[in-house]
Amino acid sequence: MVASTAFQIGKKVLKNRFVAAPFKTGLGQIGGSVSKEQMKFFGRIADGGVALILGEPIAVSADGREHPRQMMLNEGNFNEFSEFVHSIKNRGALFGAHLNHAGRAANPKVIGKVPVAPSAIPCPTTGATPGELSVKEIERILNDYQKAASLCKKAGVDFIELQMGHGYLVHQFYSERLNKRKDGYGGSLENRLKFAQKLLETVKSQIEDIPIIVRLSASEFIEGGITPEALKPLIALLEKENVAALHLGFGNACDSPAWYYQHMALPEGPKIDAAKEIRKLTKLPLILVGKMVEEEKIETLLSDGVVDLIAMARPLVADPGLPGKIIRNEEPKFRCGACLQGCLMNVKSGNSIGCIINPTTDVFEEPKKAEHVKKVIVVGGGPAGMTAALTLVERGYDVTLVEESNQLGGQFNYAHLTPGKDRMTLPLDSLRNAVEKKVKILKNKRADMELIKEMKPDFVVLATGAEPIVPKIDGLDSVKWITGNDALKKDISGKRVLVIGGGLIGMEVAEKLLEQENKVDVVELKDKVADGMEPVTEKLMWKRLWGKEIDIYTNTAVRAFDPDGVVVEDLRNGEKKNLGRYDLVVLAVGTASRCELESELQASDIPFSVVGDARELNQIIGAVRSAYSTVVSMI
């Protein structure tokens, strides 16, 4: 296996081909100092077998930050940073410091002012129009890089990684699309590369023989954006300046964030093709990041010489031990599906990083083992039930999971059936495999009090989930209707379909029906549809829906079905109208907790807890966290 072999970058030898790409965790301290939680988080990754950790992105300037807890480096917090570096190296991994200034992609709410950039071109992601940098400000930022590089050397880092891609500041300077300056930093290609060249010279003056890795976007995947061909002059400069390796990502934080974050809906082909084109342009070692969780793909990229090292970010959130498990061919492996729900969405909303299949991303206490082996029944094999069962087994409990259907997964089984979510089979299968490997399971068995009393448990965990709501609408029984879950499983085509409910499930169902060549109308009570959908996912959905046969009625309620069709009411003015007849009605108005056994258990003397949707309706990440926190508290 090539992935298990050592590789040299500069004078440093990596013990295998796995690199932890830089990513924000939301675990740092306000102001940018390293926290104990960050050290523990990345310590897990170091223990998991990765060869090189590039930590969190370090903002070299206060006005270059994207997050209030983003790491910064100065004399005041140097000791914490140095401790962080050595905590990683003492665990057997190399450490690289990733230095960046976000430029136009900086968060105005975080920096407290208008961002700065080579030119005043708005960033669609933040909505901010940056101020154009003066030459004096450019020199100030270069000086900030110099100070950061000097402190990195003092801390004993093994590598410096300079962010020159993804639509951040250096990228903004060399991009003809983003740099409209008329001075010595704009206009000609030579001028547009001047900031990158000065940055390299500035950093190299401080770090002596520390190898430099440069992060690039191999392609922005937007009209007029950076392509492999457009990178030729920059790569030639990097080779001339003796850069040690290139780290290839994709997209632009402002203009093509879906490619930057490598969303699950995006195809693999264009990314691999771009990497192959970069390979033709240089003999420098190449690192590739983006949805790298499948062993076969990883090994093919390495053995074919497309790239030399594989970088992971979110996959290490789902499973910090994944690199080591791949090398040892060890199960269970927990594979990220690139859904962005727990990682990006959590961090952007101001919370610490999370994951839909790993509830311990921000939990650092040592697992408490059971003092006495107790017998536990977990009722329900959805995400919450599987998480509860795994958590209890790993702590020494005797666990039996009872599932009334013939497969584990619950509502999770529908996720991969929706457009653009094929990769959701990866986390689903990961959970299933882990449970089937470690937990006793009774499938096709409905848990009732008779069964529970027969099994004589010390404790019962109810994870019976939720079921679709059937609303009370006059005349509903006179039309053909199915639930949203049913619609996802069926092949339906050539029909006029009404979807009642335009939330996350409703819009996913609507898009699938459109793919199957149906005419679709969506009626939603709220003033917007797709409420609760991860933002990048929602933008991709709207892009796919453009030009399709769909009408969406917001602030609208379905009042009745009559012989002429369906009567709806505009909630803003009370006006009613008939939308005509439909061949099929899909009910996607939400779910209700299902917990039939709760009252019977309350009447018995058997202790129990309720977790997941059976306790409180939530998305997968909420159900998983609810299950974990509940069963841990009972130990």
C-alpha positions as CSV (number, residue, x, y, z in Angstrom):
1,M,0.0,0.0,0.0
2,V,1.5,3.3,-1.2
3,A,-0.4,5.2,1.5
4,S,1.6,3.5,4.2
5,T,5.0,4.4,2.8
6,A,7.2,7.3,3.9
7,F,7.7,10.4,1.8
8,Q,10.2,13.3,2.0
9,I,9.4,17.0,1.6
10,G,12.5,19.1,1.9
11,K,14.6,17.6,4.7
12,K,11.5,16.3,6.5
13,V,10.4,12.7,6.2
14,L,6.7,12.0,6.6
15,K,6.0,8.5,8.1
16,N,3.1,7.9,5.6
17,R,1.2,9.8,2.9
18,F,-1.6,11.3,5.1
19,V,-1.8,15.0,5.9
20,A,-4.3,16.8,8.2
21,A,-5.4,19.8,6.1
22,P,-6.0,23.1,8.0
23,F,-9.5,23.7,9.2
24,K,-11.3,25.9,11.7
25,T,-12.8,24.1,14.8
26,G,-14.4,26.9,16.7
27,L,-12.6,25.5,19.8
28,G,-10.0,28.3,20.1
29,Q,-10.2,31.3,22.5
30,I,-11.8,34.6,21.5
31,G,-8.9,36.6,20.2
32,G,-7.0,33.7,18.7
33,S,-5.1,32.0,21.5
34,V,-4.8,28.3,21.5
35,S,-7.1,26.5,23.9
36,K,-6.6,23.2,25.8
37,E,-9.6,21.9,23.8
38,Q,-7.8,22.6,20.5
39,M,-4.7,20.7,21.8
40,K,-6.8,17.7,22.7
41,F,-8.7,17.8,19.5
42,F,-5.7,17.8,17.3
43,G,-3.9,15.4,19.7
44,R,-6.6,12.8,18.8
45,I,-5.8,13.3,15.1
46,A,-2.0,12.9,15.8
47,D,-2.8,9.7,17.7
48,G,-4.9,8.5,14.7
49,G,-1.8,8.0,12.5
50,V,-1.6,11.1,10.3
51,A,2.0,12.1,9.3
52,L,1.6,15.9,9.2
53,I,-0.9,18.2,10.9
54,L,-1.3,21.7,9.4
55,G,-3.4,22.8,12.4
56,E,-5.9,25.6,12.1
57,P,-5.6,28.5,9.7
58,I,-3.6,31.3,11.4
59,A,-4.8,34.8,10.6
60,V,-1.6,36.9,10.4
61,S,-3.6,40.1,10.8
62,A,-6.6,41.0,12.8
63,D,-8.4,42.3,9.7
64,G,-7.8,38.9,7.9
65,R,-10.0,36.8,10.1
66,E,-13.1,34.8,9.2
67,H,-14.1,33.6,12.7
68,P,-13.9,35.2,16.2
69,R,-12.0,32.1,17.5
70,Q,-9.7,31.8,14.6
71,M,-6.1,31.3,15.6
72,M,-3.8,34.2,15.6
73,L,-0.1,34.4,16.7
74,N,1.7,37.1,18.7
75,E,4.1,37.4,21.5
76,G,1.3,37.5,24.0
77,N,0.0,34.0,23.1
78,F,3.2,32.5,21.9
79,N,3.6,30.1,24.8
80,E,0.3,28.4,24.2
81,F,1.1,28.1,20.5
82,S,4.5,26.6,21.2
83,E,2.9,24.1,23.7
84,F,0.4,23.2,20.9
85,V,3.2,22.5,18.4
86,H,5.2,20.3,20.7
87,S,2.1,18.5,21.9
88,I,1.6,17.3,18.3
89,K,5.2,16.5,17.7
90,N,5.4,14.5,20.9
91,R,2.7,12.3,19.6
92,G,4.7,11.3,16.5
93,A,3.3,13.7,13.9
94,L,5.0,16.6,12.2
95,F,3.5,20.1,12.5
96,G,3.0,22.7,9.9
97,A,1.7,26.3,10.5
98,H,-0.8,27.5,7.9
99,L,-0.6,31.3,7.5
100,N,-3.3,33.3,5.8
101,H,-5.0,36.7,5.4
102,A,-8.6,36.4,4.1
103,G,-8.7,39.7,2.3
104,R,-12.2,40.3,0.8
105,A,-13.3,37.0,2.4
106,A,-12.7,38.3,5.9
107,N,-15.8,38.4,8.1
108,P,-16.8,42.1,8.7
109,K,-18.7,41.1,11.9
110,V,-15.5,39.5,13.3
111,I,-13.0,42.2,12.3
112,G,-15.4,45.1,13.2
113,K,-14.8,47.0,10.0
114,V,-14.9,46.7,6.2
115,P,-12.5,44.0,4.9
116,V,-9.5,45.0,2.7
117,A,-8.4,43.6,-0.6
118,P,-6.4,44.5,-3.7
119,S,-9.6,45.9,-5.3
120,A,-13.1,46.8,-4.2
121,I,-14.8,43.7,-5.5
122,P,-17.7,42.4,-3.3
123,C,-17.6,39.0,-1.7
124,P,-21.0,37.3,-2.3
125,T,-20.6,35.0,0.7
126,T,-20.3,37.9,3.2
127,G,-22.1,40.5,1.2
128,A,-19.3,43.0,2.0
129,T,-17.5,45.2,-0.5
130,P,-13.8,45.6,0.7
131,G,-11.8,48.7,0.7
132,E,-8.8,48.8,-1.7
133,L,-5.5,48.3,0.1
134,S,-3.0,51.2,0.1
135,V,0.7,50.4,-0.5
136,K,1.3,51.2,3.1
137,E,-1.4,48.7,4.2
138,I,0.2,46.1,1.9
139,E,3.5,46.6,3.6
140,R,1.8,46.3,7.0
141,I,0.3,42.9,6.1
142,L,3.7,41.7,4.7
143,N,5.2,42.7,8.1
144,D,2.5,40.7,9.9
145,Y,3.5,37.6,7.8
146,Q,7.1,38.3,8.8
147,K,6.2,38.4,12.5
148,A,4.1,35.3,12.3
149,A,6.8,33.3,10.4
150,S,9.4,34.3,12.9
151,L,7.2,33.1,15.8
152,C,6.5,29.8,14.0
153,K,10.2,29.2,13.7
154,K,10.7,30.0,17.3
155,A,8.0,27.5,18.2
156,G,9.7,24.7,16.3
157,V,7.3,24.1,13.5
158,D,8.4,21.6,10.8
159,F,6.7,23.4,7.9
160,I,5.2,26.7,6.9
161,E,2.1,26.5,4.7
162,L,1.2,29.7,2.9
163,Q,-2.4,30.1,1.7
164,M,-2.3,31.4,-1.9
165,G,-5.6,30.0,-3.2
166,H,-9.3,29.7,-2.4
167,G,-10.0,33.3,-3.1
168,Y,-8.0,34.6,-0.2
169,L,-5.6,37.6,-0.2
170,V,-2.7,36.3,-2.3
171,H,-5.1,34.7,-4.7
172,Q,-6.9,38.1,-5.0
173,F,-3.7,39.8,-6.0
174,Y,-2.7,37.4,-8.8
175,S,-6.2,36.9,-10.1
176,E,-6.9,39.1,-13.1
177,R,-10.6,38.9,-12.3
178,L,-10.1,40.2,-8.7
179,N,-7.2,42.6,-9.1
180,K,-8.1,45.8,-11.0
181,R,-5.3,48.0,-9.5
182,K,-3.4,50.5,-11.6
183,D,-0.2,50.6,-9.5
184,G,2.8,48.3,-9.2
185,Y,0.6,45.5,-7.7
186,G,-1.9,45.4,-10.6
187,G,-2.3,45.4,-14.3
188,S,0.4,43.2,-15.8
189,L,1.0,39.5,-14.8
190,E,4.3,40.5,-13.3
191,N,2.7,43.1,-11.1
192,R,-0.1,40.8,-10.0
193,L,2.5,38.2,-8.9
194,K,4.5,40.8,-7.0
195,F,2.6,40.3,-3.7
196,A,3.2,36.6,-3.8
197,Q,6.9,37.1,-4.6
198,K,7.4,39.6,-1.8
199,L,5.5,37.3,0.6
200,L,7.8,34.4,-0.2
201,E,10.9,36.6,0.2
202,T,9.5,38.0,3.5
203,V,8.7,34.6,5.0
204,K,11.9,32.9,3.8
205,S,14.0,35.7,5.5
206,Q,12.6,34.5,8.9
207,I,12.5,30.7,8.7
208,E,15.9,29.6,7.3
209,D,15.6,26.0,6.2
210,I,12.0,25.3,7.2
211,P,10.2,23.9,4.1
212,I,7.4,26.0,2.6
213,I,4.2,24.4,1.3
214,V,1.9,26.5,-0.8
215,R,-1.9,26.0,-0.8
216,L,-3.5,26.6,-4.2
217,S,-6.9,26.3,-5.8
218,A,-6.3,24.0,-8.8
219,S,-9.4,25.4,-10.3
220,E,-12.0,27.9,-9.1
221,F,-14.7,26.3,-11.3
222,I,-16.2,29.7,-12.2
223,E,-16.3,31.7,-15.4
224,G,-13.1,33.7,-15.8
225,G,-11.6,32.0,-12.7
226,I,-8.3,30.4,-12.0
227,T,-7.6,27.2,-14.0
228,P,-4.5,24.9,-14.0
229,E,-3.3,26.8,-17.2
230,A,-3.7,30.1,-15.4
231,L,-1.5,28.9,-12.6
232,K,1.5,28.2,-14.8
233,P,3.2,31.6,-14.1
234,L,2.6,31.3,-10.3
235,I,3.9,27.7,-10.2
236,A,7.0,28.8,-12.1
237,L,7.6,31.5,-9.5
238,L,7.1,28.9,-6.6
239,E,9.6,26.6,-8.2
240,K,12.1,29.4,-8.6
241,E,11.6,30.3,-4.9
242,N,12.3,26.7,-3.9
243,V,8.9,26.0,-2.5
244,A,8.9,22.4,-1.2
245,A,5.4,21.2,-2.1
246,L,1.9,22.3,-3.4
247,H,-1.3,21.6,-1.6
248,L,-4.2,21.5,-4.0
249,G,-7.7,22.4,-3.1
250,F,-10.5,23.9,-5.2
251,G,-13.0,26.7,-5.4
252,N,-13.1,30.2,-3.9
253,A,-14.4,31.1,-0.4
254,C,-16.4,34.0,-1.9
255,D,-17.4,32.9,-5.4
256,S,-17.6,29.1,-5.4
257,P,-17.8,28.0,-1.8
258,A,-19.4,24.6,-2.7
259,W,-16.1,23.7,-4.5
260,Y,-14.0,25.2,-1.7
261,Y,-15.8,23.0,0.9
262,Q,-16.0,20.0,-1.5
263,H,-19.8,19.6,-1.0
264,M,-21.1,16.1,-1.4
265,A,-23.2,17.0,-4.4
266,L,-20.3,17.9,-6.6
267,P,-18.7,15.4,-9.1
268,E,-15.3,14.0,-8.5
269,G,-14.2,14.0,-12.1
270,P,-13.4,17.7,-12.6
271,K,-11.4,17.8,-9.4
272,I,-9.2,14.8,-10.4
273,D,-8.8,16.2,-13.9
274,A,-7.5,19.5,-12.6
275,A,-5.0,17.7,-10.3
276,K,-3.8,15.8,-13.3
277,E,-3.3,19.0,-15.2
278,I,-1.3,20.5,-12.3
279,R,0.8,17.3,-12.3
280,K,1.8,18.0,-15.9
281,L,3.0,21.5,-14.9
282,T,5.4,20.7,-12.1
283,K,7.5,18.0,-10.5
284,L,7.0,19.5,-7.1
285,P,5.3,17.1,-4.6
286,L,1.5,17.5,-4.7
287,I,-0.9,17.1,-1.8
288,L,-4.6,16.7,-2.7
289,V,-7.5,17.5,-0.4
290,G,-11.3,16.9,-0.8
291,K,-13.6,14.0,0.1
292,M,-10.7,11.6,0.6
293,V,-12.2,8.7,2.5
294,E,-12.4,5.7,0.1
295,E,-9.2,3.5,0.2
296,E,-9.4,2.5,-3.5
297,K,-9.5,6.2,-4.6
298,I,-6.7,7.2,-2.3
299,E,-4.5,4.3,-3.4
300,T,-5.2,4.9,-7.1
301,L,-4.3,8.6,-6.9
302,L,-1.0,7.7,-5.1
303,S,0.0,4.7,-7.1
304,D,-0.7,6.4,-10.5
305,G,1.4,9.3,-9.4
306,V,-1.3,11.9,-9.8
307,V,-0.4,13.2,-6.3
308,D,2.1,12.3,-3.6
309,L,0.1,12.9,-0.4
310,I,-3.5,12.8,0.6
311,A,-4.9,15.5,2.9
312,M,-8.0,15.1,5.0
313,A,-10.0,17.7,7.0
314,R,-13.6,16.8,7.7
315,P,-12.9,13.0,7.4
316,L,-10.7,13.5,10.5
317,V,-13.6,15.1,12.3
318,A,-15.8,12.1,11.6
319,D,-13.0,9.7,12.5
320,P,-9.6,11.0,13.8
321,G,-8.2,7.6,13.5
322,L,-9.1,7.0,9.8
323,P,-5.5,7.2,8.4
324,G,-4.2,4.6,10.8
325,K,-7.3,2.4,10.2
326,I,-6.8,2.6,6.4
327,I,-3.1,1.6,6.8
328,R,-3.9,-1.3,9.1
329,N,-7.1,-2.3,7.3
330,E,-8.9,-1.9,10.5
331,E,-12.7,-1.6,11.1
332,P,-14.9,0.1,12.0
333,K,-14.0,3.2,9.9
334,F,-16.4,6.2,10.2
335,R,-16.5,7.9,6.8
336,C,-17.5,11.5,6.3
337,G,-20.3,12.1,3.7
338,A,-19.3,15.8,3.1
339,C,-22.8,17.0,4.2
340,L,-21.3,20.1,6.0
341,Q,-24.1,19.9,8.7
342,G,-22.0,19.4,11.8
343,C,-18.7,20.9,10.7
344,L,-19.2,24.0,8.6
345,M,-22.7,24.8,9.7
346,N,-21.8,24.5,13.4
347,V,-18.6,26.6,13.2
348,K,-20.2,29.3,11.0
349,S,-23.1,29.6,13.5
350,G,-20.6,30.2,16.3
351,N,-20.5,26.7,17.9
352,S,-17.6,24.3,18.1
353,I,-17.1,21.8,15.4
354,G,-19.5,18.8,15.2
355,C,-20.3,15.8,13.1
356,I,-23.4,13.8,12.3
357,I,-21.8,10.5,13.2
358,N,-19.3,11.6,15.8
359,P,-20.9,13.1,18.9
360,T,-17.5,13.5,20.7
361,T,-15.8,16.1,18.6
362,D,-15.9,18.6,21.4
363,V,-16.0,16.1,24.3
364,F,-12.6,15.5,25.9
365,E,-13.2,13.7,29.2
366,E,-12.0,10.1,29.3
367,P,-14.8,7.7,28.7
368,K,-16.2,6.4,32.0
369,K,-16.4,2.6,32.1
370,A,-19.3,0.8,33.8
371,E,-18.4,-0.2,37.4
372,H,-20.8,-3.2,37.0
373,V,-21.9,-4.8,33.8
374,K,-25.6,-3.9,33.3
375,K,-28.0,-5.2,30.7
376,V,-29.5,-2.5,28.5
377,I,-32.1,-2.7,25.7
378,V,-32.0,0.0,23.1
379,V,-35.3,0.2,21.2
380,G,-34.9,1.6,17.7
381,G,-32.1,1.4,15.3
382,G,-32.0,4.9,13.8
383,P,-29.0,7.3,14.3
384,A,-29.9,7.9,17.9
385,G,-30.4,4.3,18.7
386,M,-27.2,3.2,17.0
387,T,-25.2,5.9,18.8
388,A,-26.7,5.0,22.2
389,A,-25.9,1.3,21.6
390,L,-22.3,2.0,20.5
391,T,-21.7,4.4,23.4
392,L,-22.9,1.9,26.0
393,V,-21.0,-1.1,24.5
394,E,-17.8,0.9,24.4
395,R,-18.3,1.6,28.1
396,G,-18.7,-2.0,29.0
397,Y,-22.5,-2.5,29.1
398,D,-24.3,-5.6,27.8
399,V,-26.5,-4.1,25.0
400,T,-29.2,-5.5,22.8
401,L,-30.6,-3.3,20.1
402,V,-34.2,-4.1,19.0
403,E,-35.2,-2.9,15.5
404,E,-38.7,-3.5,14.2
405,S,-37.6,-3.4,10.5
406,N,-35.1,-5.5,8.6
407,Q,-32.4,-2.8,8.5
408,L,-30.8,-0.3,10.7
409,G,-30.8,3.4,9.9
410,G,-34.3,4.8,10.6
411,Q,-34.8,8.2,8.9
412,F,-31.1,8.2,7.9
413,N,-32.1,5.6,5.3
414,Y,-33.8,8.3,3.2
415,A,-31.0,10.8,3.2
416,H,-29.0,9.3,0.2
417,L,-32.2,9.0,-1.9
418,T,-32.4,12.8,-2.3
419,P,-30.7,14.6,-5.2
420,G,-27.0,15.4,-4.6
421,K,-26.8,13.3,-1.5
422,D,-25.5,9.9,-2.8
423,R,-22.5,10.2,-0.5
424,M,-24.7,10.1,2.6
425,T,-24.5,6.3,2.3
426,L,-20.9,6.6,3.6
427,P,-21.7,7.8,7.1
428,L,-24.9,5.7,7.2
429,D,-23.0,2.5,6.3
430,S,-20.2,3.5,8.8
431,L,-22.7,3.6,11.7
432,R,-24.4,0.4,10.6
433,N,-21.1,-1.5,10.2
434,A,-19.9,-0.4,13.6
435,V,-23.1,-1.4,15.3
436,E,-23.3,-4.8,13.6
437,K,-19.7,-5.4,14.5
438,K,-20.1,-4.5,18.2
439,V,-23.7,-4.8,19.3
440,K,-26.2,-7.6,19.7
441,I,-29.1,-6.9,17.3
442,L,-32.7,-8.2,17.0
443,K,-34.1,-7.1,13.6
444,N,-37.7,-7.6,12.5
445,K,-38.7,-7.5,16.1
446,R,-41.1,-5.0,17.6
447,A,-40.2,-4.2,21.2
448,D,-43.2,-4.4,23.6
449,M,-43.5,-4.7,27.3
450,E,-43.8,-8.5,27.0
451,L,-40.4,-8.7,25.3
452,I,-38.8,-6.2,27.6
453,K,-39.9,-8.0,30.7
454,E,-38.8,-11.3,29.2
455,M,-35.3,-9.9,28.6
456,K,-35.1,-8.4,32.1
457,P,-32.9,-5.3,31.4
458,D,-31.5,-3.0,34.0
459,F,-32.2,-0.1,31.8
460,V,-34.1,0.7,28.6
461,V,-33.2,3.4,26.0
462,L,-36.1,4.5,23.8
463,A,-34.9,5.6,20.4
464,T,-38.1,5.0,18.5
465,G,-37.7,8.1,16.4
466,A,-40.6,10.0,14.7
467,E,-43.2,9.4,12.1
468,P,-44.6,11.6,9.4
469,I,-47.6,13.8,10.3
470,V,-50.8,13.4,8.4
471,P,-52.5,16.8,8.6
472,K,-56.2,17.2,9.0
473,I,-57.4,18.7,5.8
474,D,-61.0,18.5,4.5
475,G,-61.3,16.1,1.6
476,L,-57.8,14.6,2.0
477,D,-59.1,11.1,1.9
478,S,-60.7,11.8,-1.5
479,V,-57.3,12.2,-3.2
480,K,-54.3,9.9,-3.7
481,W,-51.6,10.8,-1.2
482,I,-48.3,9.5,0.1
483,T,-45.7,10.7,2.7
484,G,-42.5,12.4,1.7
485,N,-40.5,9.3,2.8
486,D,-42.7,7.2,0.5
487,A,-42.1,9.6,-2.4
488,L,-38.3,9.3,-2.0
489,K,-38.5,5.5,-2.4
490,K,-40.9,5.4,-5.4
491,D,-40.4,5.9,-9.1
492,I,-43.0,8.5,-10.1
493,S,-43.1,10.2,-13.5
494,G,-45.4,12.2,-15.8
495,K,-47.7,13.5,-13.1
496,R,-48.8,16.7,-11.7
497,V,-47.8,16.6,-8.0
498,L,-48.7,18.8,-5.0
499,V,-46.1,18.8,-2.2
500,I,-47.6,20.1,1.0
501,G,-44.8,21.4,3.1
502,G,-41.7,23.1,1.7
503,G,-39.2,22.5,4.5
504,L,-36.0,20.5,4.1
505,I,-37.7,17.2,3.3
506,G,-40.4,18.8,1.2
507,M,-38.0,20.6,-1.1
508,E,-35.8,17.5,-1.4
509,V,-38.9,15.5,-2.4
510,A,-39.9,18.2,-4.9
511,E,-36.5,18.2,-6.5
512,K,-36.5,14.4,-6.9
513,L,-40.0,14.5,-8.4
514,L,-38.7,17.1,-10.9
515,E,-35.8,14.9,-11.8
516,Q,-38.4,12.2,-12.6
517,E,-40.1,14.5,-15.0
518,N,-43.1,15.5,-13.0
519,K,-44.8,19.0,-12.7
520,V,-44.5,20.0,-9.1
521,D,-46.2,22.7,-6.9
522,V,-45.1,23.3,-3.3
523,V,-47.3,24.9,-0.7
524,E,-45.5,26.2,2.5
525,L,-47.0,28.0,5.5
526,K,-43.8,30.0,6.2
527,D,-42.4,32.9,4.2
528,K,-39.5,30.8,2.9
529,V,-38.9,27.2,1.9
530,A,-36.0,24.9,2.7
531,D,-35.8,26.3,6.2
532,G,-33.0,24.5,8.2
533,M,-31.2,23.4,5.1
534,E,-27.4,23.8,5.2
535,P,-26.7,27.0,3.2
536,V,-24.3,25.6,0.7
537,T,-26.6,22.7,0.1
538,E,-29.5,25.1,-0.4
539,K,-27.6,27.2,-2.9
540,L,-26.8,24.1,-5.0
541,M,-30.4,23.1,-4.8
542,W,-31.6,26.4,-6.2
543,K,-29.1,26.2,-9.0
544,R,-30.4,22.7,-10.0
545,L,-34.0,23.9,-9.8
546,W,-33.4,26.8,-12.2
547,G,-35.7,26.4,-15.2
548,K,-37.6,23.4,-13.8
549,E,-41.4,23.1,-13.8
550,I,-42.1,24.1,-10.2
551,D,-44.3,26.7,-8.6
552,I,-43.8,27.5,-5.0
553,Y,-46.5,29.1,-2.8
554,T,-45.2,30.5,0.5
555,N,-47.3,32.0,3.3
556,T,-50.0,29.7,2.0
557,A,-52.1,27.0,3.6
558,V,-54.0,24.1,2.0
559,R,-57.6,24.4,3.3
560,A,-59.5,21.7,1.4
561,F,-59.8,19.2,-1.4
562,D,-62.9,19.4,-3.5
563,P,-64.1,18.0,-6.8
564,D,-62.5,20.9,-8.7
565,G,-59.1,20.5,-7.0
566,V,-57.3,21.9,-4.0
567,V,-58.3,25.1,-2.2
568,V,-55.4,27.2,-0.7
569,E,-55.4,30.4,1.3
570,D,-52.8,33.2,1.1
571,L,-52.1,33.9,4.8
572,R,-51.0,37.4,4.1
573,N,-54.4,38.6,2.8
574,G,-56.8,35.7,3.4
575,E,-57.5,35.3,-0.3
576,K,-58.5,31.8,-1.4
577,K,-58.1,30.1,-4.8
578,N,-58.2,26.7,-6.3
579,L,-55.0,25.3,-7.8
580,G,-56.8,22.6,-9.8
581,R,-56.5,18.8,-9.6
582,Y,-53.4,16.9,-9.0
583,D,-52.5,13.3,-9.8
584,L,-50.7,12.9,-6.5
585,V,-50.3,14.7,-3.2
586,V,-47.2,14.3,-1.1
587,L,-47.4,15.1,2.6
588,A,-44.2,16.7,4.0
589,V,-45.4,18.8,6.8
590,G,-43.0,17.4,9.4
591,T,-42.8,14.5,11.8
592,A,-44.1,13.8,15.3
593,S,-42.2,12.0,18.1
594,R,-43.1,8.4,18.4
595,C,-42.8,6.9,21.9
596,E,-45.5,4.5,22.6
597,L,-43.6,2.6,25.3
598,E,-42.9,5.6,27.5
599,S,-46.2,5.5,29.5
600,E,-45.9,1.7,30.0
601,L,-42.3,2.0,31.2
602,Q,-43.3,4.8,33.5
603,A,-45.9,2.5,35.1
604,S,-43.2,-0.2,35.5
605,D,-40.2,-0.3,37.8
606,I,-37.7,-0.4,34.8
607,P,-35.5,2.7,34.5
608,F,-35.4,4.2,31.0
609,S,-34.4,7.3,29.0
610,V,-35.8,8.7,25.8
611,V,-33.3,9.9,23.1
612,G,-33.3,11.4,19.6
613,D,-36.4,12.3,17.8
614,A,-38.5,10.3,20.2
615,R,-37.5,12.9,22.8
616,E,-37.2,16.1,20.6
617,L,-37.4,16.5,16.9
618,N,-34.1,17.4,15.3
619,Q,-31.8,16.8,12.4
620,I,-29.4,13.8,12.4
621,I,-26.7,15.7,14.3
622,G,-29.1,16.7,17.0
623,A,-30.4,13.1,17.4
624,V,-26.9,11.7,17.6
625,R,-25.8,14.2,20.2
626,S,-29.0,13.8,22.2
627,A,-28.4,10.0,22.4
628,Y,-24.8,10.4,23.4
629,S,-25.3,13.0,26.1
630,T,-28.2,11.1,27.6
631,V,-26.6,7.7,27.9
632,V,-23.3,9.2,29.1
633,S,-25.2,11.1,31.9
634,M,-26.8,7.8,33.1
635,I,-23.5,6.0,33.4
